[in-house]
Amino acid sequence: MTQAPAAPGTSLPNPLDPEETMSRDQIEAIQLERLKETVAYAYNRVPLYKEKYDDAGVHPGDLKELADLAKFPFTEKEDLRRTYPFGMFAVPREEVARIHASSGTTGRPTVVGYTDTDLDNWATLGARCLRLSGVKPGWRVHNAYGYGLFTGGLGAHAAAEKLGTTVIPMSGGQTEKQITLIQDFQPEAILCTPTYLLTIGDAMQHAGIDPRSTSLRVAVLGAEPWTEEMRHELEEMFGIDACDIYGLSEVMGPGVAGESNEKKDGSHIWEDHFRPEILDAFDETRVLGDGEHGELVFTSLTKQALPIIRYRTHDLTRLMPGTARPGHRRMGRITGRSDDMIILRGVNLFPTQVEELILKVAGLSPHFQLEITRPNRMDELTVKVERREDCTTDRAGAAGAELQKLIKIHIGSTCRIDVVDPESLPRSVGKLKRIYDLRDK
């Protein structure tokens, strides 16, 4: 077993899991074995899967090699809503140790359950992610993900405990208190969304505190898409390493994939527990090869309470060979979600594309929102973006014109730019809303 270095000043062990160092061939052998078991398990225990597979004319016995997974129907978020609350569970109620759920802001929430074994696996994979991102046993970890039905808070908490850190369970919001505890408790790592870390940094600077003066060394950030430009912004602001972590409730929660602080080249998916696929965004019957960009689909390989087969995440990315963990493939940055895509006069654009361009313009801050209106018969997009404190109102006009030009060149869309004063747009306390559709108003 490979031994990772212990944290400075502590003798606590920090070993890698044996599966982390397996070869690609070993990983795929495990995947095939577990995939056969999972598909049969779901078919025999979850009525929805039996109904779907029978209607599609496929049976668990048809899965003889990994490529055969493409024969099986997809699972959608709507399936979980249709079977609300517990119709997708594969174990009796008394074997469910914990229940989480989505916010349900666009309909019924999606409900997920975990057995004790599921929770232990989740914590183990989350700990792999934190360790890969540079968090060390014995460190203090400030957890600013929201606690409750959202999987972020408790999922990250269990991962940090599993790794052997001291957890500060702050949750989201109360930004002034966050700053006080960071100063008083001196954590080495922080876990939150990228936009909320930006909010904390801005609030520190507003209070006359240099974010680089804190004890923070590593930030593990997830729950929303973010760009390399945002990483650079946060690393410069705090003097830290900022790494991505990926997960979603229906598949498990945070810890499905994590990024190396040494490579910073995409999140490694723990493929001993999940089988990823990439679908052609324009033809869902086509599974794409590594390196091709499309929609991410996941199949769980070890989940007991809620097995999930070919779940469409609507996240857009690509798969690449592993680096820091060569047996496990990496996923590129999420460029957006298919359900967050704005189609403006025939041009497709995502908030992350706009964020990337904003951060190339001197004088503009990462605080922005997109407003879609229809003043006449055509949709119009307004990008509201804050100027930085050192950018005068005179310079702001030129910065807005430069951004408008970059969006036209790189995205191909004409939009209105509204450069607003600092501190005038809503701040994140968790997941930040970027798109405001005002067409019905």
C-alpha positions in Angstrom: 0.0 0.0 0.0 1.3 3.4 -0.9 1.9 5.8 2.0 1.1 9.4 1.5 3.1 12.0 3.6 1.8 12.8 7.0 0.8 16.3 7.9 3.5 18.5 9.4 3.6 18.1 13.2 1.5 15.0 13.3 2.2 11.3 13.2 -1.4 10.4 12.0 -1.3 7.9 9.1 -2.6 9.1 5.7 -2.6 5.9 3.5 -4.1 5.8 0.1 -6.9 3.3 -0.4 -5.7 0.3 -2.4 -8.2 1.0 -5.2 -6.7 4.4 -5.8 -3.5 2.9 -7.1 -5.1 0.2 -9.3 -4.4 0.0 -13.0 -7.0 0.8 -15.6 -7.5 -2.9 -16.4 -8.0 -3.7 -12.8 -10.6 -0.8 -12.4 -12.5 -2.0 -15.5 -12.6 -5.6 -14.2 -14.1 -4.4 -10.9 -16.6 -2.2 -12.8 -17.8 -5.1 -14.9 -18.3 -7.3 -11.9 -20.1 -4.7 -9.9 -22.1 -3.4 -12.8 -23.6 -6.9 -13.4 -24.5 -7.1 -9.7 -26.0 -3.6 -9.6 -28.2 -3.9 -12.7 -29.6 -7.2 -11.4 -30.0 -5.7 -7.9 -31.9 -2.7 -9.2 -34.1 -4.8 -11.5 -35.1 -7.2 -8.7 -35.7 -4.6 -6.0 -36.9 -1.4 -7.6 -40.2 -1.6 -9.6 -39.4 1.4 -11.8 -36.3 -0.3 -13.1 -38.1 -3.6 -13.8 -40.8 -1.7 -15.7 -38.2 0.4 -17.7 -36.1 -2.6 -18.7 -39.1 -4.8 -19.5 -40.6 -2.0 -21.7 -37.2 -1.6 -23.4 -36.8 -5.4 -24.0 -33.5 -5.6 -22.0 -32.6 -7.8 -19.0 -29.7 -7.8 -16.6 -28.4 -10.9 -18.2 -27.8 -8.9 -21.4 -24.9 -7.1 -19.7 -21.9 -9.1 -20.6 -19.3 -6.4 -21.2 -19.0 -2.7 -20.2 -20.2 -1.5 -23.6 -23.5 -3.3 -23.0 -24.5 -0.7 -20.5 -25.6 1.5 -23.4 -28.5 -1.0 -24.1 -30.2 0.1 -20.9 -32.6 3.0 -20.5 -31.6 6.3 -18.8 -32.8 7.4 -15.3 -34.0 11.0 -15.1 -34.6 13.4 -12.3 -38.3 13.1 -13.2 -38.2 9.3 -12.3 -37.3 10.2 -8.7 -40.0 12.8 -8.6 -42.6 10.4 -10.1 -41.8 7.8 -7.4 -41.7 10.4 -4.6 -40.8 9.9 -1.8 -39.3 6.4 -1.4 -40.3 4.5 -4.6 -36.7 4.3 -5.8 -35.4 2.8 -2.6 -34.1 -0.8 -2.9 -34.0 -1.7 0.8 -36.7 -1.8 3.5 -37.3 1.4 5.4 -35.6 0.2 8.6 -32.3 -0.3 6.7 -32.2 3.4 5.5 -29.8 5.2 7.9 -30.3 8.7 6.5 -32.4 10.6 4.0 -31.4 13.6 2.0 -33.4 15.6 -0.6 -33.0 18.4 -3.1 -34.6 21.8 -2.5 -37.5 21.0 -4.8 -37.6 24.6 -6.1 -38.8 23.5 -9.5 -41.2 20.8 -8.4 -41.2 17.8 -6.0 -37.8 17.3 -4.4 -35.7 14.3 -5.3 -35.3 12.1 -2.3 -32.2 9.9 -1.8 -31.4 7.4 0.9 -28.3 5.7 2.4 -27.7 2.5 4.3 -24.9 2.5 6.9 -22.6 0.9 4.2 -23.6 3.7 1.8 -22.6 6.4 4.3 -19.3 4.7 5.0 -18.5 4.5 1.3 -19.5 8.1 0.9 -17.2 9.3 3.7 -14.4 7.2 2.3 -14.7 8.6 -1.2 -15.0 12.2 0.2 -11.9 11.6 2.2 -10.0 10.5 -1.0 -11.0 13.8 -2.6 -9.9 15.9 0.3 -6.6 14.1 0.6 -6.0 14.4 -3.2 -6.7 18.2 -2.9 -4.0 18.5 -0.3 -5.9 18.4 3.0 -4.0 16.6 5.7 -5.0 14.6 8.8 -4.8 16.7 11.9 -5.7 19.9 10.1 -8.6 22.1 11.1 -11.3 22.2 8.3 -13.9 25.0 8.2 -17.0 23.5 6.5 -19.2 26.3 5.1 -21.4 24.0 3.0 -25.0 24.1 4.1 -26.1 21.5 6.5 -29.6 19.9 6.4 -31.3 18.0 3.5 -28.7 19.3 1.1 -26.0 16.7 0.8 -23.1 19.2 0.8 -22.7 19.9 4.5 -23.0 16.5 6.1 -21.3 14.8 3.2 -18.2 17.1 3.4 -18.3 16.8 7.2 -18.2 13.0 7.2 -15.4 13.1 4.6 -13.3 15.4 6.7 -13.8 13.3 9.8 -12.9 10.1 7.9 -9.7 11.7 6.8 -8.8 12.5 10.4 -9.2 16.3 10.5 -10.8 18.5 13.1 -14.1 19.7 11.6 -15.6 23.2 12.2 -19.3 22.7 11.2 -20.1 26.3 10.4 -22.6 25.7 7.6 -23.5 28.5 5.1 -24.4 32.1 5.7 -23.6 34.5 8.6 -20.5 35.7 6.7 -19.3 38.0 9.5 -19.3 35.0 11.9 -17.5 32.9 9.2 -14.7 35.5 9.2 -14.5 35.6 13.0 -14.2 31.8 13.3 -11.6 31.7 10.5 -9.5 34.2 12.4 -10.1 32.7 15.8 -9.9 28.9 15.0 -7.3 29.2 12.3 -8.3 26.4 10.0 -5.9 25.3 7.3 -8.7 24.3 4.9 -12.1 25.6 3.9 -15.0 23.7 2.1 -17.7 25.7 0.3 -18.9 26.9 -3.1 -16.5 29.0 -5.1 -18.9 32.0 -5.1 -19.3 31.8 -1.4 -15.5 31.9 -0.8 -15.5 34.9 -3.1 -18.2 36.5 -0.8 -16.1 35.7 2.3 -13.0 37.2 0.7 -14.8 40.4 -0.4 -16.3 40.8 3.1 -12.8 40.4 4.6 -11.4 43.1 2.4 -14.4 45.4 3.1 -13.6 45.0 6.8 -9.9 45.8 6.3 -8.7 42.2 6.6 -6.3 40.8 4.1 -7.6 37.3 3.1 -4.0 36.3 2.5 -3.2 36.9 6.2 -5.4 34.0 7.3 -4.3 30.5 8.2 -6.1 29.0 5.1 -3.9 26.9 2.8 -6.4 24.8 0.8 -10.0 25.4 -0.5 -12.0 22.5 -1.8 -14.9 24.0 -3.8 -17.9 22.5 -5.5 -21.7 22.4 -5.9 -21.6 24.9 -8.9 -19.7 25.3 -12.1 -16.6 27.5 -12.0 -13.8 28.5 -14.3 -10.0 28.5 -14.3 -10.2 32.3 -14.2 -12.3 32.0 -10.9 -9.7 29.6 -9.5 -6.9 32.2 -10.3 -9.0 35.0 -8.7 -9.5 33.0 -5.4 -6.0 31.7 -5.2 -4.6 35.2 -5.6 -7.1 36.7 -3.1 -6.4 34.1 -0.4 -2.9 32.8 -1.2 -4.2 29.2 -1.3 -4.6 26.2 -3.5 -8.2 25.9 -4.8 -9.4 22.5 -6.0 -12.6 21.2 -7.4 -14.8 18.5 -5.9 -17.8 17.0 -7.7 -20.9 15.2 -6.7 -24.7 15.3 -6.9 -27.4 14.0 -4.6 -28.8 11.4 -6.9 -25.5 9.8 -7.5 -24.1 10.2 -3.9 -23.2 13.7 -2.9 -19.9 15.5 -2.8 -17.0 13.0 -3.3 -17.9 11.3 -6.6 -14.7 13.0 -8.0 -11.9 15.2 -6.7 -9.0 17.2 -8.1 -5.3 17.0 -7.3 -3.7 20.1 -5.8 -0.5 19.2 -7.6 -2.0 18.7 -11.1 -5.2 20.9 -11.0 -6.2 19.3 -14.3 -9.7 18.0 -13.6 -11.4 15.8 -11.1 -10.6 12.1 -10.9 -13.8 10.0 -10.8 -13.7 7.1 -8.3 -14.4 4.5 -10.9 -14.4 1.6 -8.5 -17.8 3.0 -7.3 -19.1 4.7 -10.4 -19.2 4.1 -14.1 -19.3 7.4 -16.1 -20.4 7.9 -19.7 -20.5 10.9 -22.0 -23.5 11.3 -24.3 -23.6 13.2 -27.5 -25.5 16.4 -26.6 -27.4 16.2 -29.9 -28.0 12.4 -30.1 -28.6 10.7 -26.8 -28.2 7.3 -28.4 -24.5 7.9 -29.0 -22.0 7.3 -26.2 -18.8 9.3 -26.9 -15.2 8.4 -26.5 -12.7 10.0 -24.1 -11.9 13.6 -25.0 -15.2 14.3 -26.6 -17.5 16.9 -25.0 -21.1 16.0 -24.1 -23.5 15.2 -21.2 -22.2 13.3 -18.2 -24.1 10.1 -17.2 -23.4 8.1 -14.1 -24.2 4.5 -13.0 -23.5 3.6 -9.3 -21.7 0.3 -8.7 -21.9 -0.1 -4.9 -25.0 1.8 -3.7 -27.5 -0.2 -1.6 -30.4 2.1 -0.7 -30.6 3.9 -4.0 -28.9 2.3 -6.9 -28.8 4.6 -9.9 -28.5 3.3 -13.4 -27.4 5.7 -16.3 -28.5 8.8 -14.5 -28.5 11.9 -16.7 -26.8 14.7 -14.8 -27.2 17.4 -17.5 -23.7 18.5 -16.7 -21.6 19.1 -19.8 -17.9 17.9 -19.7 -15.6 15.3 -21.2 -13.6 12.3 -19.9 -9.8 12.1 -20.0 -7.2 9.6 -18.9 -6.1 9.8 -15.2 -3.0 11.5 -14.1 -2.6 11.8 -10.3 -4.6 8.5 -10.1 -3.9 6.9 -13.5 -6.4 4.1 -13.2 -9.3 6.5 -12.7 -10.4 8.8 -15.5 -10.7 12.6 -15.0 -13.6 14.8 -16.0 -12.9 18.2 -17.4 -14.4 21.3 -15.8 -18.2 21.5 -16.0 -18.7 24.0 -18.8 -22.4 24.3 -17.9 -25.6 22.4 -17.5 -27.9 21.6 -20.5 -30.8 23.1 -18.4 -28.8 26.3 -17.7 -28.0 26.9 -21.3 -29.3 30.2 -22.7 -30.3 30.1 -26.4 -30.2 33.7 -27.6 -31.2 34.3 -31.2 -29.9 30.8 -32.1 -26.6 31.1 -30.1 -26.0 28.8 -27.2 -24.2 30.3 -24.2 -23.5 29.3 -20.5 -22.8 31.5 -17.5 -19.3 30.0 -17.2 -18.5 31.3 -20.7 -19.4 34.8 -19.5 -17.5 34.5 -16.3 -14.4 33.5 -18.2 -14.6 36.6 -20.3 -15.4 38.9 -17.5 -12.3 37.9 -15.6 -10.2 38.8 -18.7 -11.2 42.4 -18.5 -9.3 44.7 -16.1 -11.6 46.6 -13.8 -14.5 44.1 -13.8 -15.1 41.8 -10.8 -16.4 38.2 -10.7 -19.8 39.4 -9.4 -22.3 39.2 -12.2 -25.8 38.1 -13.2 -27.5 37.5 -16.5 -31.0 38.9 -17.2 -33.1 37.7 -20.1 -35.9 39.9 -21.2 -38.2 40.2 -24.2 -39.1 43.9 -24.6 -40.5 43.3 -28.1 -40.6 40.0 -29.9 -36.9 39.1 -29.6 -35.1 37.9 -26.5 -32.4 40.2 -25.1 -29.6 39.4 -22.6 -28.2 42.0 -20.2 -25.0 41.1 -18.3 -24.9 43.0 -15.0 -21.4 43.0 -13.7 -19.8 44.9 -10.8 -16.7 47.1 -11.4 -13.8 46.6 -9.0 -13.2 49.2 -6.3 -10.2 50.6 -8.1 -12.1 51.0 -11.4 -13.5 54.5 -11.7 -16.9 55.0 -13.3 -15.2 56.6 -16.3 -13.1 53.5 -16.9 -16.1 51.2 -16.2 -17.7 52.3 -19.5 -14.6 51.2 -21.5 -14.5 47.9 -19.6 -18.1 47.2 -20.4 -17.5 47.9 -24.1 -14.5 45.6 -24.1 -16.6 42.8 -22.5 -19.4 43.3 -25.0 -16.8 42.9 -27.8 -15.3 39.8 -26.3 -18.7 38.2 -25.9 -19.5 39.0 -29.5 -16.2 37.5 -30.7 -16.0 34.4 -28.6 -19.6 33.5 -28.0 -21.2 35.0 -31.1 -24.0 36.8 -29.3 -24.8 40.5 -29.0 -25.8 41.6 -25.5 -26.2 44.7 -23.3 -23.5 45.3 -20.6 -24.5 47.1 -17.4 -21.5 47.8 -15.3 -22.8 48.5 -11.8 -21.2 49.8 -8.5 -19.3 47.4 -6.1 -21.5 45.6 -3.6 -24.7 46.2 -5.6 -25.4 42.6 -6.8 -26.6 39.7 -4.5 -23.9 37.8 -2.8 -23.7 34.0 -2.5 -24.4 32.2 0.7 -24.3 28.8 -1.0 -25.2 28.1 -4.5 -25.5 31.4 -6.4 -28.3 32.1 -8.9 -26.7 33.5 -12.1 -29.7 33.6 -14.5 -32.8 35.7 -14.0 -35.4 35.0 -16.7 -37.6 38.2 -16.7 -39.5 37.4 -19.9 -42.8 36.7 -18.2 -42.5 40.0 -16.2 
